[in-house]
Amino acid sequence: MDTFDLISTLVDAGCIEDERYRRGETICQQLAVADLVVANKSDLYGPQDLGNLRCFLLFWGNGKEKLPQMIKQGRIGSD
């Protein structure tokens, strides 16, 4: 049986505007090693939240965007 390792991180775009969240040691470490970024509670995001999240991920990816997978009502999928 083939196996693989995947490191995922849950993020909440609603928190991106909070500087304490953006600069938090834990989230920064998690994003640095994440293979998959999951945007939690995306059905509750405001109009600018997803764009802010994508800019944040672009910054942490050193120009290589990590596109978030969206969770809406408990289901994972791309936006």
Buried (B, 14 or more C-beta within 10 A) or exposed (E): EEEEEEEEBBBBBBBBEEEEBBEEEEBEEBBEEBEBBBBBBBEEBEEEBBEBBBEBBBEBBEEEEBBBBBBBEEEBEEE
